[in-house]
Every structure is written in C-alpha cells, then in structure tokens.
Amino acid sequence: MKREYENKITNTLNELTLLEKEQKELRKKFKDYNGAGERMATINSKETLTTELAEQLIDKVLVYNDKRVDVFFSFDDNKKRGDNVE
C-alpha cells in the first residue's frame, strides 16, 4: 500500500511539473499576443507607413540576387515562413 501511495505521489509531481511548464508557455504566448494587440491598435490609427511602424511590423527582409524578396512579419505565428514577393 505504501508503494502505491509513493507511485501516486511521484505521478502527481510529474504531472505538476508538466502543468507548470505548460503554464509558463501559455503566459509567454499571452504576453506575445497582448503585445501584438497593443501594436495593432497603434497600427490601426496610422494612415502612412512610418519608420517606427515598419519596425513594429517587420521582423526582417531578405533580398536575393534573383530579385526575390522574403518579408518576415513580427506578428506572424510562424516567423520561419517568409512571404515571398517577386
């Protein structure tokens, strides 16, 4: 019976560790999304593209010799994917 309780305690502690990790990830995502919402509110009030606005919207731009351009937006969930413009 003691071993059974020890196993339950071990399993519960392992589950707690996983839940704490998930909670940390969710807090980070919330912070990212909340910041994106604030940036979008600022962006919606703008009518022209300023340097400040471009810095908020664009993470990086890659220009290739064959005149292709990849634009990586800062608000993209998948920052590895660029939007190819020719």
N, CA, C and O atoms as a GROMACS GRO file, in nm:
protein
  344
    1MET      N    1   0.082  -0.119   0.000
    1MET     CA    2   0.000   0.000   0.000
    1MET      C    3   0.087   0.126   0.000
    1MET      O    4   0.055   0.225  -0.066
    2LYS      N    5   0.197   0.121   0.076
    2LYS     CA    6   0.288   0.235   0.081
    2LYS      C    7   0.345   0.263  -0.058
    2LYS      O    8   0.352   0.379  -0.100
    3ARG      N    9   0.384   0.159  -0.129
    3ARG     CA   10   0.439   0.175  -0.263
    3ARG      C   11   0.336   0.238  -0.358
    3ARG      O   12   0.370   0.321  -0.443
    4GLU      N   13   0.211   0.198  -0.342
    4GLU     CA   14   0.104   0.254  -0.424
    4GLU      C   15   0.092   0.405  -0.402
    4GLU      O   16   0.075   0.480  -0.498
    5TYR      N   17   0.099   0.449  -0.277
    5TYR     CA   18   0.092   0.592  -0.248
    5TYR      C   19   0.215   0.666  -0.300
    5TYR      O   20   0.206   0.779  -0.350
    6GLU      N   21   0.330   0.602  -0.287
    6GLU     CA   22   0.453   0.663  -0.339
    6GLU      C   23   0.444   0.682  -0.490
    6GLU      O   24   0.487   0.784  -0.543
    7ASN      N   25   0.389   0.583  -0.559
    7ASN     CA   26   0.371   0.593  -0.705
    7ASN      C   27   0.273   0.705  -0.739
    7ASN      O   28   0.296   0.781  -0.834
    8LYS      N   29   0.165   0.717  -0.663
    8LYS     CA   30   0.069   0.824  -0.687
    8LYS      C   31   0.133   0.960  -0.665
    8LYS      O   32   0.110   1.054  -0.742
    9ILE      N   33   0.213   0.971  -0.561
    9ILE     CA   34   0.282   1.098  -0.533
    9ILE      C   35   0.379   1.131  -0.646
    9ILE      O   36   0.383   1.245  -0.692
   10THR      N   37   0.455   1.034  -0.690
   10THR     CA   38   0.550   1.054  -0.800
   10THR      C   39   0.478   1.096  -0.927
   10THR      O   40   0.520   1.190  -0.995
   11ASN      N   41   0.370   1.027  -0.960
   11ASN     CA   42   0.292   1.061  -1.079
   11ASN      C   43   0.233   1.201  -1.069
   11ASN      O   44   0.232   1.276  -1.167
   12THR      N   45   0.184   1.236  -0.953
   12THR     CA   46   0.125   1.368  -0.932
   12THR      C   47   0.232   1.477  -0.946
   12THR      O   48   0.207   1.581  -1.006
   13LEU      N   49   0.350   1.453  -0.891
   13LEU     CA   50   0.459   1.550  -0.903
   13LEU      C   51   0.504   1.566  -1.049
   13LEU      O   52   0.534   1.677  -1.093
   14ASN      N   53   0.508   1.456  -1.122
   14ASN     CA   54   0.544   1.463  -1.264
   14ASN      C   55   0.439   1.543  -1.342
   14ASN      O   56   0.473   1.625  -1.427
   15GLU      N   57   0.312   1.518  -1.311
   15GLU     CA   58   0.205   1.590  -1.377
   15GLU      C   59   0.212   1.739  -1.343
   15GLU      O   60   0.191   1.824  -1.429
   16LEU      N   61   0.242   1.770  -1.217
   16LEU     CA   62   0.255   1.909  -1.175
   16LEU      C   63   0.368   1.979  -1.251
   16LEU      O   64   0.353   2.094  -1.292
   17THR      N   65   0.479   1.911  -1.270
   17THR     CA   66   0.591   1.968  -1.345
   17THR      C   67   0.550   1.999  -1.488
   17THR      O   68   0.583   2.105  -1.541
   18LEU      N   69   0.478   1.906  -1.551
   18LEU     CA   70   0.431   1.929  -1.688
   18LEU      C   71   0.333   2.046  -1.694
   18LEU      O   72   0.339   2.127  -1.787
   19LEU      N   73   0.244   2.054  -1.598
   19LEU     CA   74   0.146   2.163  -1.596
   19LEU      C   75   0.214   2.299  -1.573
   19LEU      O   76   0.173   2.400  -1.631
   20GLU      N   77   0.316   2.302  -1.489
   20GLU     CA   78   0.389   2.426  -1.466
   20GLU      C   79   0.461   2.471  -1.593
   20GLU      O   80   0.466   2.590  -1.623
   21LYS      N   81   0.517   2.376  -1.667
   21LYS     CA   82   0.583   2.407  -1.792
   21LYS      C   83   0.482   2.462  -1.893
   21LYS      O   84   0.509   2.561  -1.961
   22GLU      N   85   0.365   2.398  -1.901
   22GLU     CA   86   0.260   2.444  -1.992
   22GLU      C   87   0.212   2.584  -1.952
   22GLU      O   88   0.186   2.668  -2.038
   23GLN      N   89   0.199   2.607  -1.823
   23GLN     CA   90   0.156   2.738  -1.774
   23GLN      C   91   0.257   2.846  -1.814
   23GLN      O   92   0.218   2.955  -1.855
   24LYS      N   93   0.384   2.816  -1.802
   24LYS     CA   94   0.489   2.911  -1.840
   24LYS      C   95   0.480   2.944  -1.990
   24LYS      O   96   0.491   3.060  -2.029
   25GLU      N   97   0.459   2.842  -2.073
   25GLU     CA   98   0.446   2.863  -2.217
   25GLU      C   99   0.323   2.946  -2.250
   25GLU      O  100   0.328   3.034  -2.336
   26LEU      N  101   0.212   2.918  -2.181
   26LEU     CA  102   0.089   2.994  -2.205
   26LEU      C  103   0.105   3.140  -2.163
   26LEU      O  104   0.053   3.230  -2.230
   27ARG      N  105   0.175   3.165  -2.054
   27ARG     CA  106   0.198   3.304  -2.010
   27ARG      C  107   0.281   3.379  -2.114
   27ARG      O  108   0.255   3.496  -2.142
   28LYS      N  109   0.382   3.311  -2.171
   28LYS     CA  110   0.463   3.375  -2.274
   28LYS      C  111   0.379   3.407  -2.397
   28LYS      O  112   0.389   3.516  -2.452
   29LYS      N  113   0.295   3.311  -2.439
   29LYS     CA  114   0.208   3.334  -2.555
   29LYS      C  115   0.112   3.449  -2.528
   29LYS      O  116   0.088   3.532  -2.616
   30PHE      N  117   0.057   3.454  -2.407
   30PHE     CA  118  -0.034   3.562  -2.372
   30PHE      C  119   0.037   3.697  -2.380
   30PHE      O  120  -0.017   3.794  -2.433
   31LYS      N  121   0.158   3.701  -2.327
   31LYS     CA  122   0.236   3.825  -2.332
   31LYS      C  123   0.260   3.866  -2.477
   31LYS      O  124   0.246   3.984  -2.512
   32ASP      N  125   0.297   3.770  -2.562
   32ASP     CA  126   0.322   3.799  -2.703
   32ASP      C  127   0.195   3.849  -2.772
   32ASP      O  128   0.199   3.948  -2.845
   33TYR      N  129   0.083   3.780  -2.750
   33TYR     CA  130  -0.043   3.819  -2.814
   33TYR      C  131  -0.093   3.953  -2.762
   33TYR      O  132  -0.145   4.034  -2.838
   34ASN      N  133  -0.076   3.976  -2.632
   34ASN     CA  134  -0.120   4.102  -2.574
   34ASN      C  135  -0.040   4.217  -2.634
   34ASN      O  136  -0.096   4.322  -2.667
   35GLY      N  137   0.091   4.197  -2.648
   35GLY     CA  138   0.176   4.299  -2.711
   35GLY      C  139   0.137   4.322  -2.856
   35GLY      O  140   0.138   4.435  -2.904
   36ALA      N  141   0.103   4.214  -2.925
   36ALA     CA  142   0.062   4.227  -3.065
   36ALA      C  143  -0.068   4.305  -3.075
   36ALA      O  144  -0.085   4.386  -3.166
   37GLY      N  145  -0.159   4.283  -2.982
   37GLY     CA  146  -0.285   4.357  -2.981
   37GLY      C  147  -0.262   4.505  -2.961
   37GLY      O  148  -0.326   4.587  -3.027
   38GLU      N  149  -0.173   4.539  -2.872
   38GLU     CA  150  -0.140   4.680  -2.848
   38GLU      C  151  -0.078   4.742  -2.973
   38GLU      O  152  -0.109   4.856  -3.009
   39ARG      N  153   0.011   4.667  -3.038
   39ARG     CA  154   0.073   4.718  -3.161
   39ARG      C  155  -0.031   4.736  -3.271
   39ARG      O  156  -0.028   4.834  -3.345
   40MET      N  157  -0.124   4.641  -3.281
   40MET     CA  158  -0.228   4.651  -3.384
   40MET      C  159  -0.319   4.772  -3.359
   40MET      O  160  -0.363   4.836  -3.455
   41ALA      N  161  -0.346   4.802  -3.234
   41ALA     CA  162  -0.428   4.919  -3.203
   41ALA      C  163  -0.358   5.046  -3.250
   41ALA      O  164  -0.422   5.138  -3.301
   42THR      N  165  -0.227   5.050  -3.231
   42THR     CA  166  -0.149   5.165  -3.277
   42THR      C  167  -0.147   5.171  -3.429
   42THR      O  168  -0.160   5.278  -3.488
   43ILE      N  169  -0.130   5.056  -3.491
   43ILE     CA  170  -0.122   5.048  -3.637
   43ILE      C  171  -0.254   5.091  -3.702
   43ILE      O  172  -0.253   5.161  -3.803
   44ASN      N  173  -0.365   5.050  -3.643
   44ASN     CA  174  -0.495   5.084  -3.700
   44ASN      C  175  -0.520   5.234  -3.705
   44ASN      O  176  -0.600   5.281  -3.786
   45SER      N  177  -0.453   5.309  -3.619
   45SER     CA  178  -0.475   5.454  -3.618
   45SER      C  179  -0.383   5.527  -3.716
   45SER      O  180  -0.394   5.648  -3.732
   46LYS      N  181  -0.293   5.455  -3.781
   46LYS     CA  182  -0.197   5.516  -3.874
   46LYS      C  183  -0.247   5.503  -4.018
   46LYS      O  184  -0.308   5.403  -4.055
   47GLU      N  185  -0.220   5.606  -4.096
   47GLU     CA  186  -0.259   5.602  -4.237
   47GLU      C  187  -0.138   5.592  -4.330
   47GLU      O  188  -0.154   5.555  -4.447
   48THR      N  189  -0.020   5.623  -4.281
   48THR     CA  190   0.100   5.614  -4.364
   48THR      C  191   0.202   5.526  -4.294
   48THR      O  192   0.204   5.514  -4.172
   49LEU      N  193   0.287   5.464  -4.375
   49LEU     CA  194   0.390   5.376  -4.322
   49LEU      C  195   0.511   5.460  -4.281
   49LEU      O  196   0.580   5.518  -4.364
   50THR      N  197   0.534   5.464  -4.152
   50THR     CA  198   0.649   5.537  -4.099
   50THR      C  199   0.760   5.437  -4.065
   50THR      O  200   0.737   5.316  -4.063
   51THR      N  201   0.878   5.487  -4.039
   51THR     CA  202   0.989   5.400  -3.999
   51THR      C  203   0.953   5.326  -3.871
   51THR      O  204   0.979   5.206  -3.859
   52GLU      N  205   0.893   5.397  -3.777
   52GLU     CA  206   0.853   5.335  -3.650
   52GLU      C  207   0.753   5.223  -3.673
   52GLU      O  208   0.764   5.116  -3.612
   53LEU      N  209   0.656   5.246  -3.758
   53LEU     CA  210   0.555   5.145  -3.788
   53LEU      C  211   0.617   5.025  -3.860
   53LEU      O  212   0.584   4.911  -3.829
   54ALA      N  213   0.705   5.050  -3.954
   54ALA     CA  214   0.773   4.941  -4.026
   54ALA      C  215   0.855   4.856  -3.929
   54ALA      O  216   0.859   4.734  -3.942
   55GLU      N  217   0.920   4.921  -3.833
   55GLU     CA  218   0.999   4.847  -3.734
   55GLU      C  219   0.911   4.760  -3.647
   55GLU      O  220   0.953   4.652  -3.604
   56GLN      N  221   0.789   4.803  -3.620
   56GLN     CA  222   0.696   4.723  -3.541
   56GLN      C  223   0.639   4.606  -3.620
   56GLN      O  224   0.615   4.499  -3.566
   57LEU      N  225   0.617   4.627  -3.749
   57LEU     CA  226   0.552   4.526  -3.832
   57LEU      C  227   0.646   4.422  -3.890
   57LEU      O  228   0.610   4.305  -3.902
   58ILE      N  229   0.767   4.463  -3.924
   58ILE     CA  230   0.858   4.376  -4.000
   58ILE      C  231   0.972   4.328  -3.911
   58ILE      O  232   1.042   4.408  -3.849
   59ASP      N  233   0.989   4.196  -3.907
   59ASP     CA  234   1.097   4.137  -3.830
   59ASP      C  235   1.226   4.142  -3.910
   59ASP      O  236   1.330   4.184  -3.859
   60LYS      N  237   1.220   4.097  -4.037
   60LYS     CA  238   1.338   4.105  -4.123
   60LYS      C  239   1.296   4.092  -4.269
   60LYS      O  240   1.187   4.043  -4.301
   61VAL      N  241   1.384   4.138  -4.356
   61VAL     CA  242   1.363   4.132  -4.501
   61VAL      C  243   1.488   4.070  -4.563
   61VAL      O  244   1.599   4.115  -4.537
   62LEU      N  245   1.469   3.968  -4.644
   62LEU     CA  246   1.580   3.905  -4.715
   62LEU      C  247   1.565   3.936  -4.864
   62LEU      O  248   1.460   3.913  -4.922
   63VAL      N  249   1.671   3.990  -4.924
   63VAL     CA  250   1.671   4.022  -5.067
   63VAL      C  251   1.773   3.932  -5.135
   63VAL      O  252   1.888   3.923  -5.092
   64TYR      N  253   1.730   3.864  -5.241
   64TYR     CA  254   1.814   3.768  -5.310
   64TYR      C  255   1.864   3.827  -5.442
   64TYR      O  256   1.806   3.921  -5.495
   65ASN      N  257   1.973   3.768  -5.494
   65ASN     CA  258   2.032   3.815  -5.621
   65ASN      C  259   1.934   3.806  -5.739
   65ASN      O  260   1.942   3.886  -5.832
   66ASP      N  261   1.843   3.709  -5.734
   66ASP     CA  262   1.748   3.693  -5.845
   66ASP      C  263   1.624   3.783  -5.828
   66ASP      O  264   1.521   3.759  -5.891
   67LYS      N  265   1.636   3.885  -5.744
   67LYS     CA  266   1.533   3.988  -5.722
   67LYS      C  267   1.411   3.939  -5.644
   67LYS      O  268   1.307   4.005  -5.643
   68ARG      N  269   1.424   3.822  -5.578
   68ARG     CA  270   1.319   3.778  -5.488
   68ARG      C  271   1.338   3.848  -5.353
   68ARG      O  272   1.450   3.882  -5.316
   69VAL      N  273   1.228   3.867  -5.282
   69VAL     CA  274   1.232   3.930  -5.150
   69VAL      C  275   1.144   3.849  -5.056
   69VAL      O  276   1.029   3.819  -5.089
   70ASP      N  277   1.197   3.812  -4.940
   70ASP     CA  278   1.119   3.748  -4.834
   70ASP      C  279   1.100   3.847  -4.722
   70ASP      O  280   1.197   3.905  -4.672
   71VAL      N  281   0.976   3.868  -4.682
   71VAL     CA  282   0.944   3.959  -4.573
   71VAL      C  283   0.893   3.875  -4.456
   71VAL      O  284   0.797   3.799  -4.471
   72PHE      N  285   0.955   3.888  -4.341
   72PHE     CA  286   0.916   3.817  -4.220
   72PHE      C  287   0.851   3.917  -4.126
   72PHE      O  288   0.916   4.009  -4.077
   73PHE      N  289   0.722   3.900  -4.102
   73PHE     CA  290   0.647   3.993  -4.018
   73PHE      C  291   0.661   3.956  -3.871
   73PHE      O  292   0.664   3.838  -3.836
   74SER      N  293   0.668   4.055  -3.786
   74SER     CA  294   0.688   4.031  -3.643
   74SER      C  295   0.565   3.972  -3.576
   74SER      O  296   0.578   3.911  -3.470
   75PHE      N  297   0.448   3.987  -3.634
   75PHE     CA  298   0.327   3.935  -3.573
   75PHE      C  299   0.292   3.795  -3.621
   75PHE      O  300   0.192   3.738  -3.577
   76ASP      N  301   0.373   3.739  -3.710
   76ASP     CA  302   0.348   3.605  -3.763
   76ASP      C  303   0.370   3.501  -3.655
   76ASP      O  304   0.469   3.508  -3.582
   77ASP      N  305   0.279   3.403  -3.644
   77ASP     CA  306   0.299   3.292  -3.551
   77ASP      C  307   0.417   3.207  -3.594
   77ASP      O  308   0.489   3.153  -3.510
   78ASN      N  309   0.436   3.195  -3.722
   78ASN     CA  310   0.543   3.112  -3.776
   78ASN      C  311   0.646   3.204  -3.840
   78ASN      O  312   0.641   3.229  -3.960
   79LYS      N  313   0.741   3.254  -3.761
   79LYS     CA  314   0.837   3.352  -3.809
   79LYS      C  315   0.934   3.292  -3.910
   79LYS      O  316   1.004   3.366  -3.980
   80LYS      N  317   0.940   3.161  -3.920
   80LYS     CA  318   1.029   3.099  -4.017
   80LYS      C  319   0.975   3.112  -4.159
   80LYS      O  320   1.050   3.099  -4.256
   81ARG      N  321   0.845   3.137  -4.171
   81ARG     CA  322   0.785   3.148  -4.304
   81ARG      C  323   0.789   3.292  -4.349
   81ARG      O  324   0.738   3.381  -4.281
   82GLY      N  325   0.849   3.316  -4.462
   82GLY     CA  326   0.850   3.449  -4.519
   82GLY      C  327   0.746   3.459  -4.628
   82GLY      O  328   0.709   3.358  -4.689
   83ASP      N  329   0.698   3.577  -4.653
   83ASP     CA  330   0.605   3.598  -4.762
   83ASP      C  331   0.686   3.642  -4.883
   83ASP      O  332   0.737   3.754  -4.887
   84ASN      N  333   0.698   3.555  -4.980
   84ASN     CA  334   0.783   3.579  -5.095
   84ASN      C  335   0.716   3.679  -5.189
   84ASN      O  336   0.601   3.661  -5.230
   85VAL      N  337   0.789   3.783  -5.221
   85VAL     CA  338   0.741   3.887  -5.313
   85VAL      C  339   0.835   3.891  -5.431
   85VAL      O  340   0.956   3.890  -5.412
   86GLU      N  341   0.781   3.895  -5.552
   86GLU     CA  342   0.868   3.899  -5.670
   86GLU      C  343   0.850   4.030  -5.742
   86GLU      O  344   0.914   4.053  -5.845
   0.00000   0.00000   0.00000
